[in-house]
Amino acid sequence: MMRQVRALVAFVVITYLFFMVIPMVVLALVDNLRRVVGGPVWPGCPFNYLGAIAALVFGGYWVVESNLLLLKVGRGTSLEVAGRAFAPTTTLVRSGVYSRVRNPMVFGYFTAFGLGIPLLQQTLIGLVVYPIFLVLYGLYLKIWEEKNLVLRFGDDYEAYCREVPMLIPALRSRSSSKEVRS
């Protein structure tokens, strides 16, 4: 029961952090950079807004689906800070969106907020700033998260890494859907 409560709390924290706190900080950063640096701002048009909505919905799907798979199949959450996992998964999830990319949450997050938000802000600065965050997050994944997943799941995770790309989804599923318990 306590593990389920920790998983639920971690899920709420992840959702709040990734859908409220970080986007608001980056929005403010981009807006302030745009004021200081200047730079082109393109006029609002329906295509900007339609593109932004499409990116937000598409990216949001990847984020929600990956979290639900971690809760349901992995029996844990993705909440990890500096290598310390809170309610870590006990099963290596290789099905669904995880069969196309190892970090579907990151892919979805940066599709939604790396493309959708700059389209709403109508500035090129956002299209530059968000990829910087993607690179920094990719480094974090390599330094902390993947190291811990290798420790937790061993050769199965290393095989999964060879089969499935890290951040950009494969068009076709590349992983066997066999989940592995730690």
Secondary structure as UniProt FT lines:
FT   HELIX           2..16
FT   HELIX           17..21
FT   HELIX           22..37
FT   HELIX           46..72
FT   STRAND          80..81
FT   TURN            82..83
FT   STRAND          84..85
FT   STRAND          91..92
FT   HELIX           96..99
FT   HELIX           104..111
FT   HELIX           112..116
FT   HELIX           117..121
FT   HELIX           124..140
FT   HELIX           141..145
FT   HELIX           146..153
FT   HELIX           155..163
FT   STRAND          180..181
//
